[in-house]
Amino acid sequence: MNPQLEAILQQADDVLNTTAPIAYRGPVHVGVDLGTAYTVLMVLDKDFRPLAGRYQFAQIVRDGLVVDFIGAIELVKKMKREVEAQLGFSLEQAATSYPPGVAPAEVKATRNVLIAAGLECSSFVDEPTAANSLLQVDNGAVVDVGGGTTGVAIIKNGEVIYTADEPTGGTQFSLVIAGALGIPFEQAEELKRNPAEHRRLVPLVQPVMQKVGTIVARYIEPYHVERIYLVGGTSAMTGIAAEVEQITGVDTVVPGNPLFVTPIGIAMQDT
């Protein structure tokens, strides 16, 4: 992967959920990613480098639809308040995103969450397109394996020419783990995020990985795709890239800290 990309993702990992005051006083770019599993508020500096932010597991969205409107507003308000305390100034606006194929009414609901939390909504963008704002893929496919859905964007000459979205994502992985081990869903989520647990978990979730691969294969089949880029928190699961590559026959890669690719891309749309 591109060393500059990896450096940006590592910087995001370093600054998110920290509390130290930040002396920066220049313009910022803000993105809010209301995910099925994680909500992320990302702040970039004037050069689009990660500056501050918050991320938290929260089941306020299901398959791209806001199902806990009040909870979503309160969470974004809390994140905004905490980041503003670090920065020493107010955040006025933010970009946000939606899975491909979501109805316009649901897109408006996401916008309304931002407005109710005190942020002007500066831009909407679908999740795979947002991810490519950071990845800068010229010819290939960006696949956002989110909490509830897998979104696919086909990119030709740097332009997104096709997007699609289908249920199956991290929630399904966690449900399988919870059922197989007889543990609560929240505990399964914790195990899934721990790389040290992946060796015993991968055999359990391999069929779900293969389902993701089948979804990707179906949507990319009409196009010449040089490489598949997996993003989204679920893409950090050991072995998923190999499964997708085996099913599609296309070179498949995962950037470091894939959870942060789309939130950074969303923030890059806030101009």
Secondary structure in CASP SS format (residue, H / E / C, confidence):
PFRMAT SS
TARGET T0000
AUTHOR 0000-0000-0000
METHOD secondary structure of the structure
MODEL  1
M C 1.00
N C 1.00
P H 1.00
Q H 1.00
L H 1.00
E H 1.00
A H 1.00
I H 1.00
L H 1.00
Q H 1.00
Q H 1.00
A H 1.00
D H 1.00
D H 1.00
V H 1.00
L C 1.00
N C 1.00
T C 1.00
T C 1.00
A C 1.00
P C 1.00
I C 1.00
A C 1.00
Y C 1.00
R C 1.00
G C 1.00
P C 1.00
V C 1.00
H E 1.00
V E 1.00
G E 1.00
V E 1.00
D E 1.00
L E 1.00
G C 1.00
T C 1.00
A C 1.00
Y E 1.00
T E 1.00
V E 1.00
L E 1.00
M E 1.00
V E 1.00
L E 1.00
D C 1.00
K C 1.00
D C 1.00
F C 1.00
R C 1.00
P E 1.00
L E 1.00
A E 1.00
G E 1.00
R E 1.00
Y E 1.00
Q E 1.00
F E 1.00
A C 1.00
Q C 1.00
I C 1.00
V E 1.00
R E 1.00
D C 1.00
G C 1.00
L E 1.00
V E 1.00
V C 1.00
D C 1.00
F H 1.00
I H 1.00
G H 1.00
A H 1.00
I H 1.00
E H 1.00
L H 1.00
V H 1.00
K H 1.00
K H 1.00
M H 1.00
K H 1.00
R H 1.00
E H 1.00
V H 1.00
E H 1.00
A H 1.00
Q H 1.00
L H 1.00
G C 1.00
F C 1.00
S C 1.00
L C 1.00
E C 1.00
Q E 1.00
A E 1.00
A E 1.00
T E 1.00
S E 1.00
Y E 1.00
P C 1.00
P C 1.00
G C 1.00
V C 1.00
A C 1.00
P H 1.00
A H 1.00
E H 1.00
V H 1.00
K H 1.00
A H 1.00
T H 1.00
R H 1.00
N H 1.00
V H 1.00
L H 1.00
I H 1.00
A H 1.00
A C 1.00
G C 1.00
L C 1.00
E E 1.00
C E 1.00
S E 1.00
S E 1.00
F E 1.00
V E 1.00
D E 1.00
E H 1.00
P H 1.00
T H 1.00
A H 1.00
A H 1.00
N H 1.00
S H 1.00
L H 1.00
L H 1.00
Q C 1.00
V C 1.00
D C 1.00
N C 1.00
G E 1.00
A E 1.00
V E 1.00
V E 1.00
D E 1.00
V E 1.00
G C 1.00
G C 1.00
G C 1.00
T E 1.00
T E 1.00
G E 1.00
V E 1.00
A E 1.00
I E 1.00
I E 1.00
K E 1.00
N C 1.00
G C 1.00
E E 1.00
V E 1.00
I E 1.00
Y E 1.00
T E 1.00
A E 1.00
D E 1.00
E E 1.00
P E 1.00
T C 1.00
G C 1.00
G H 1.00
T H 1.00
Q H 1.00
F H 1.00
S H 1.00
L H 1.00
V H 1.00
I H 1.00
A H 1.00
G H 1.00
A H 1.00
L H 1.00
G C 1.00
I C 1.00
P C 1.00
F H 1.00
E H 1.00
Q H 1.00
A H 1.00
E H 1.00
E H 1.00
L H 1.00
K H 1.00
R C 1.00
N C 1.00
P H 1.00
A H 1.00
E H 1.00
H H 1.00
R H 1.00
R H 1.00
L H 1.00
V H 1.00
P H 1.00
L H 1.00
V H 1.00
Q H 1.00
P H 1.00
V H 1.00
M H 1.00
Q H 1.00
K H 1.00
V H 1.00
G H 1.00
T H 1.00
I H 1.00
V H 1.00
A H 1.00
R H 1.00
Y H 1.00
I H 1.00
E C 1.00
P C 1.00
Y C 1.00
H C 1.00
V C 1.00
E C 1.00
R C 1.00
I E 1.00
Y E 1.00
L E 1.00
V E 1.00
G C 1.00
G H 1.00
T H 1.00
S H 1.00
A H 1.00
M C 1.00
T C 1.00
G C 1.00
I H 1.00
A H 1.00
A H 1.00
E H 1.00
V H 1.00
E H 1.00
Q H 1.00
I H 1.00
T H 1.00
G C 1.00
V C 1.00
D C 1.00
T E 1.00
V E 1.00
V C 1.00
P C 1.00
G C 1.00
N C 1.00
P H 1.00
L H 1.00
F H 1.00
V H 1.00
T H 1.00
P H 1.00
I H 1.00
G H 1.00
I H 1.00
A H 1.00
M H 1.00
Q C 1.00
D C 1.00
T C 1.00
END
